[in-house]
Structures are given as structure tokens and as C-alpha cells.
Amino acid sequence: MIDLSRIVKAYDVRGTVPDQLDEPVAEALGRAFVQTLRSRGEFAERVVTAHDMRESGPALASAFANGVRAEGADVVEAGLGSTDLLYFASGTLDLPGAMFTASHNPAQYNGIKLCKQGAKPVGQDSGLAEIRERAQAILEGRGEPAAATRQGTVEQHGMLADYATYLRGLVDLTGIRPLTVVVDAGNGMGGYTVPAVLGEGLPLTIIPLYFELDGSFPNHEANPLEPANLLDLQAKVRETGADLGLAFDGDADRCFVVDERGEAVSPSTITSMVAVRELAKAPGATIIHNLITSRAVPEIVREHGGVPVRTRVGHSFIKAEMATTGAVFGGEHSAHYYFSDFWGADTGMLAAMHTLAMLGGQAAPLSALTKDYVRYADSGEINSTVADPVAKMAEIEAAYPVPVDRLDGITLDFPDGSWVSVRPSNTEPLLRLNVEAPTAERMAALRDEMLDVIRR
């Protein structure tokens, strides 16, 4: 019997197929999703689904739909799509949704990202724990029988054209100067959504890399957070003399940016840049940033009259904070970007469009444009496999008598303005390290010191 506690994480479902996640599990989760929403008075009697390009996606989505239908609810199948396309469908149709994706995880994985009506998040504290318990009971034969008096229906409703039109209405790119853009889709869903959103009618010359949809990821993993997966994009930008490069992860809800020199632009820098644009539209507004973004982000937000709010890492936490505070925008160092005019949900495509608008609205190259937003040296996120993450964090905390924040893992604040974040992954058996310091030399020394403690 599959133990769902191993695959139902803090804010989504993620596991290997078929040993951890198979069709009976997906069907049980579909039933449990409907039961949980009904028990909370949050159900609209229909669910919208979408799936990415992974081979197991259609079968898992169909099984989940069977579970929804067994509970008497109807299913709207958006079919192939990115995660932010599913959020668009949930928002515009005002329906709860289920996206079948394992994001940047390797090919043997798949998963489910769930949301309520209007793309509102579902996490451990907002229904996911109850969904897991109900689904586990169903799989073990202890669940309540489906009380439906009718079998739900299924309808297909493609959303790509409406999604593209909506995004184009939020950021006008028609009047920018001509730009040449290399886009690395990593054989993920960016190869499906980029042509629709950034294609015809815009002053953009798109140079595609790996737009063929292939869930086996034959060229490189669709995880731009790993520097090795940016090498092809960086080389192509330099080779073609492009103005910038964009890299999307597998489900295309995250977007990474490379400047005209082929140098990666920190997601914290993009967060600051987009925050300034959003504050120009909504003076004094709240901007969300997670605890591993650069300290430059809250500094710049305050300098432009905004109110920065710091949160833990993870989309369900940030979306909840977006709703609570009425924030107009939020950014994570993992390159998730959240917008109030996108139902508070994350969309890498909209962040890319803001970057294009900012660059195309002036004459300087991207490297010059970003210079004012970079104030500190950072390590990026470094992952280490450890036997006991909790014990290792306790060891680190005991070794450094400095102020410690425990919002998410531990964050150590040093007197010189340097900080270190060490936290366990919510989706993989890893300990994640982030270091920032006033100088590159101090950052490198602190990074190496921390890695020595973590890996010894």
C-alpha cells in the first residue's frame, strides 16, 4: 500500500511513477479533492484540469477526473498546458483546478498542483492534509463511499488562445524597440506557450532552443536553477548577439533571465525590477519576497514607497500572504513571480513580459539596466543530501552564536550584514543553502565554511 505522506508535500503532490504515484492514487486524490472542498463549503461542482508534456500526464489526469466524476462533479479538461495556464483557467472560469506536473523534477516524476476557485492555493494548512487523509482512507478501503446520485461529465476546453490574449492585455509589448530573444524551453511547456504569447505581432525575434515537447528531457533537465542547465542558452545568446535569453522550467511557471553577455540575472534582481514597475502603477502597495531573496529587494521596495513583506519559501505560503496583505506582486529567488492581476498566482511568462517591456522601453543593454538593482553577492541555492536535516541544522545553529530566524529552516544573521539560510526541501530529500554577503570574497568564504559543516 502506498503511503501518501511520502508524496503529498507541503504544497503539492510529487512522486515517482508508477511506484509512488499511479492511476489508482490519482483517482483517490480526485475523489478526496471533491470531498474536502465540499466539506469546507468551497466547491463549485466542476473542476478544471491540465497536464504538462510528461508521458504519464494524460493517464493520471484522466484517472483523477474519474475520481472527481465518481463524486458527481463535472470536469473541464484544458488538456496540454503550463501551470500558469491552469491557474489562468481556474481564475477566469472561477473553478478549482488540478495541474499534473512535477515541475523541474527528473523524467520519472510526476505530481499534482491543486488550487481552489480563482487559483487560490491548496497547501497543508488549507486542505492538502485533509485531502491526503481522505485519499489514504479511500486507497485502504476505509473511505466514505461516493454518495453521488449522478456520474459527472467531461468537456474539453482549450485555453491557450485566451491565456495569451489575457497576458498581452496586462503588458503591452507592441511599442517597444525590436529585441532578439533566445528562449530555452528545455523540452518543457515553454515550447507550447511562448509562441502563443510572444509570437505574432510583436517586435520580438524569438530564437528557439528545445521547443519540442519531450518529458524525457533529452537535452538537459528543465531546471534553470541549476547553472549547468543554462549553458546552452548562454552560449546561444553570445553566438547570436541577442538582447537577452529566457529559460523556462518544465511546467513553464518559472522564468530565468540571461543578459546580452550571457550572464545570469538573479531572480532577486528581476523581483526588484518588476516591483518598481508595479509600484509605479500602485504607489505604496505591498510587495512580497521570500526569505532567500536578496536583502536588496526590501531595500528597493522601501526606496520606491512600497511595503515589503517577508515570507517562507513555497507558492501556497506566498499566495496566502498575497491574499492576506493585498500585495500587488511577489517574487521568490527560485524565479516564481506572483501578480495580483493574475489572481495572486505565479506566472513566469508575465515576469518575462515585464522584463521585455522594461528593456525594450529604453536604449541601454540589460546588463546596464540591472546594475542599479544588484547590491550584494549571493551564492545561489546549493543542495546537499544529508542523513538528518534537522540534526544538521541544530549543529549549524550551535556553531554560530548569532541571531537566528526560524521562519523556514534557519536563517543566521551576521554582524557584517551577511546572512545564511539553511532549510530542508519540501519536495526532495535535500538541505538547501543560500548565502549573501556584502562582497564576493566574504560570500565565498562563508559559503565554503557552511558547506564544510553541512557535508562533513
Helices and strands as residue ranges (DSSP letters): G 4-6, E 13-16, H 23-39, E 46-51, H 57-70, E 74-80, H 83-93, E 97-100, E 109-116, G 117-119, E 120-121, G 124-126, H 128-139, E 154-156, H 160-170, E 179-184, H 190-198, E 204-209, G 227-230, H 231-240, E 244-248, E 255-258, E 264-265, H 267-281, E 286-290, H 296-303, E 307-311, H 315-325, E 329-331, E 337-339, G 340-342, H 348-360, H 366-370, G 371-373, E 377-378, E 382-384, H 389-399, E 404-405, E 410-413, E 419-424, E 431-437, H 440-455
